[in-house]
Amino acid sequence: MATNVSNTTPAAPAGKVNVKWQTDGTNASAYVDPSGGTVTATSGVLTAHAVVVGNGSEDIKTIAALGTAGQVLTSNGAGTDPSFQNAGAGSGTVTSVALTVPTEFSVAGSPITTSGTLAVSKANQSANLVYAGPSSGGAAAPTFRSAVEADLSLSNVTTNNVSTSAHGFAPILPNDATKFLNGTGAYTSPGGALPTWLQVHPDNYPASPTIYDDEFEEGSLSVQWSWVNQGPATVTVPSNSTWMYMDSGAGTGGDNKRILVETLPATTWIFVAKLHLYPNLTNFGWGGLGVRDSSSGKFIFYGFGYNNNLRLTVDTYASPTSAGSNQMTQSSWFGTVTPSTGTPAFGVVQKYLAIQNDGTNLIYYISLNGIHFFKVLTQTNNAFLTNLSQIGFVIDGWTTSLHEFLQCDWIRKYTSIISVN
C-alpha cells in the first residue's frame, strides 16, 4: 500500500511536492509538479508501463497485472480496482439485410442472413421501348415505354438545319400528291411541267408527233420513204407491230449501200432512232442511220458495223457503190467478244442513235436508255455535204450471197436531247 503524501527526504525542489508509495513491497518516493502533473522519481521504481490508480485516500498504487496485447482496461464495479480483460463480443441483434431497387433493375443475393454479396444488374426490357419520363402531364420518375411523336420533336416542316429539322427524321407528309420536297426542305408545288424524260418512257408514243416521225405500225412502209440504190433490199413492216425490218438482200462482194430516206427539215433538227443490226458472222456488214445530199449523191453513214469485231463507226461516201472514208471507229466500247449467230450485234437491248444539226455542226450521239446521250463525234456541216437534204437508214451486206438485217422500232424528230458530255 502507498503511504500518505508527506514531506520526505530528500526535500522536493521549490514549487514541487514529495510523494511516497509502495510497489510490490518496495518503498519508492517521487516528487510531483502540481502545475504540470510531471512525476520525477527520487527513490524506488514504478513498474514499467504501470497504470496508476487511487485508493480513495491519500495513497496511490499500481495495478499488479498489466494484461496482454489486445486486452482492454475494464471497470469491475464500485469498490473494485479495474483490470485488463479480453474484449467481449458485440451485442447486436441484426439477423437479415435485404436490398430493394426500382423495377428497371434486379437484385441477386438478397437477403443476406449470414454473409454474402448484394449484386445489382439491369432488368430485361421488351423491344422498341425508350427510357423516358411521362409522355404527357407533369414530371414523374422515368420508365420504359413506347416513344411518342413529342419525344422526337417532329414538325410539319423541315429545314436544311438538322438541329431544327426533327433531328434528321423525314417531315410529316403533306397528303398532297402535287407537292414535292424541294432543296430547302419544304413541300412545294413544282414550277411548271416536269421534264419530258421524267413524264414518259422514251419508247412511248410522243405527245406531239411530227410529220418526220414513223412508229412503223401501219403494216406497210409510209409514203414519206423512198429508196436510193435499193437493188435486192426489202423492208418489212409487220401488221400489228411497232417496228420495221430491213434486209440488204444478197451481197455483191463489194460496197453496195442500200439507202432508205425521207426529206429533212430546212432548219436545225435532231433525229433519234431506236435500232440494232443482226450481222451475218461470215460477212462484212453495216447498218444504221445516214444523212444524204440529194444533189451530189454523197452521204454520211453513222451506225453499227461488223468486220471481225463489233464497232460504232462514222464513214463518208461519195456514192452508194464507192468505198468509204472512215471518220471515227469505236470498237473498244463493245469489247472483242463475237456475238452468237442470230442475236443482235450489240446485245438484246437495242441502242438509240441520234444525229443533230445545230446550224453549224453535225453531232453524233449514242444512248443506252434513250434519255441520256453520249456525244461520239462533231463535224462541220459543210465539211463533206453541201446540202443536208435527206435522212434515213443505210444497210450493206458485203459478202456475195449473204444478207444483213437492220431492225428499227421508231425514228423521231426531237427538239432537244440530254447530252451528258
DAPE-V940814 format. One record per residue. N is the residue number from 1. RES is the residue in one letter. NEAR is the number of other ideal C-beta (glycine too) atoms within 8 Angstrom. Layout:
BEGIN
n = (N/N)
res = (RES/RES)
near = (NEAR/NEAR)
END
This chain:
BEGIN
n = (1/2/3/4/5/6/7/8/9/10/11/12/13/14/15/16/17/18/19/20/21/22/23/24/25/26/27/28/29/30/31/32/33/34/35/36/37/38/39/40/41/42/43/44/45/46/47/48/49/50/51/52/53/54/55/56/57/58/59/60/61/62/63/64/65/66/67/68/69/70/71/72/73/74/75/76/77/78/79/80/81/82/83/84/85/86/87/88/89/90/91/92/93/94/95/96/97/98/99/100/101/102/103/104/105/106/107/108/109/110/111/112/113/114/115/116/117/118/119/120/121/122/123/124/125/126/127/128/129/130/131/132/133/134/135/136/137/138/139/140/141/142/143/144/145/146/147/148/149/150/151/152/153/154/155/156/157/158/159/160/161/162/163/164/165/166/167/168/169/170/171/172/173/174/175/176/177/178/179/180/181/182/183/184/185/186/187/188/189/190/191/192/193/194/195/196/197/198/199/200/201/202/203/204/205/206/207/208/209/210/211/212/213/214/215/216/217/218/219/220/221/222/223/224/225/226/227/228/229/230/231/232/233/234/235/236/237/238/239/240/241/242/243/244/245/246/247/248/249/250/251/252/253/254/255/256/257/258/259/260/261/262/263/264/265/266/267/268/269/270/271/272/273/274/275/276/277/278/279/280/281/282/283/284/285/286/287/288/289/290/291/292/293/294/295/296/297/298/299/300/301/302/303/304/305/306/307/308/309/310/311/312/313/314/315/316/317/318/319/320/321/322/323/324/325/326/327/328/329/330/331/332/333/334/335/336/337/338/339/340/341/342/343/344/345/346/347/348/349/350/351/352/353/354/355/356/357/358/359/360/361/362/363/364/365/366/367/368/369/370/371/372/373/374/375/376/377/378/379/380/381/382/383/384/385/386/387/388/389/390/391/392/393/394/395/396/397/398/399/400/401/402/403/404/405/406/407/408/409/410/411/412/413/414/415/416/417/418/419/420/421)
res = (M/A/T/N/V/S/N/T/T/P/A/A/P/A/G/K/V/N/V/K/W/Q/T/D/G/T/N/A/S/A/Y/V/D/P/S/G/G/T/V/T/A/T/S/G/V/L/T/A/H/A/V/V/V/G/N/G/S/E/D/I/K/T/I/A/A/L/G/T/A/G/Q/V/L/T/S/N/G/A/G/T/D/P/S/F/Q/N/A/G/A/G/S/G/T/V/T/S/V/A/L/T/V/P/T/E/F/S/V/A/G/S/P/I/T/T/S/G/T/L/A/V/S/K/A/N/Q/S/A/N/L/V/Y/A/G/P/S/S/G/G/A/A/A/P/T/F/R/S/A/V/E/A/D/L/S/L/S/N/V/T/T/N/N/V/S/T/S/A/H/G/F/A/P/I/L/P/N/D/A/T/K/F/L/N/G/T/G/A/Y/T/S/P/G/G/A/L/P/T/W/L/Q/V/H/P/D/N/Y/P/A/S/P/T/I/Y/D/D/E/F/E/E/G/S/L/S/V/Q/W/S/W/V/N/Q/G/P/A/T/V/T/V/P/S/N/S/T/W/M/Y/M/D/S/G/A/G/T/G/G/D/N/K/R/I/L/V/E/T/L/P/A/T/T/W/I/F/V/A/K/L/H/L/Y/P/N/L/T/N/F/G/W/G/G/L/G/V/R/D/S/S/S/G/K/F/I/F/Y/G/F/G/Y/N/N/N/L/R/L/T/V/D/T/Y/A/S/P/T/S/A/G/S/N/Q/M/T/Q/S/S/W/F/G/T/V/T/P/S/T/G/T/P/A/F/G/V/V/Q/K/Y/L/A/I/Q/N/D/G/T/N/L/I/Y/Y/I/S/L/N/G/I/H/F/F/K/V/L/T/Q/T/N/N/A/F/L/T/N/L/S/Q/I/G/F/V/I/D/G/W/T/T/S/L/H/E/F/L/Q/C/D/W/I/R/K/Y/T/S/I/I/S/V/N)
near = (6/9/8/7/7/7/5/7/3/5/6/8/6/3/6/11/8/14/11/13/13/10/13/5/4/8/8/13/13/13/13/11/10/8/4/5/6/6/8/9/10/8/7/11/7/10/9/4/5/10/9/7/10/6/9/3/6/4/11/9/12/10/12/4/6/8/8/5/3/5/10/7/8/8/4/7/5/3/3/6/6/10/10/11/8/6/6/3/3/3/4/4/4/5/4/7/8/7/9/5/7/5/5/9/10/8/11/7/8/10/7/12/5/4/3/6/5/11/7/8/7/6/8/3/6/5/3/4/9/8/7/10/6/8/7/4/4/4/4/7/5/6/8/8/8/6/7/6/5/7/9/9/7/8/9/5/8/9/9/6/6/6/5/5/14/11/8/5/8/4/14/6/5/7/3/6/3/4/8/7/6/8/4/6/11/9/11/7/6/7/3/3/5/6/6/6/8/5/7/7/5/10/7/6/5/8/4/4/7/8/4/12/11/11/8/12/8/7/8/5/8/7/4/8/12/6/10/10/10/7/8/7/13/7/11/8/13/8/4/5/9/7/11/10/11/17/12/16/11/9/16/8/6/6/11/12/15/17/14/12/14/11/6/12/7/3/5/7/9/12/14/12/13/12/16/11/18/12/10/11/8/5/14/8/15/16/16/14/15/16/13/16/13/8/7/8/10/12/16/15/16/13/15/15/13/15/6/3/9/12/12/13/14/14/10/12/15/6/7/13/8/8/5/9/7/8/9/10/9/9/10/5/6/10/6/5/6/5/12/4/5/4/9/11/11/12/6/4/6/10/12/14/15/15/14/13/12/7/6/5/9/13/11/15/14/12/14/6/7/9/8/8/13/10/10/11/9/7/11/7/11/6/6/7/14/6/8/9/9/12/11/12/15/15/16/14/14/13/11/7/5/12/11/18/12/15/13/13/10/13/9/13/10/9/4/5/11/8/9/6/4)
END
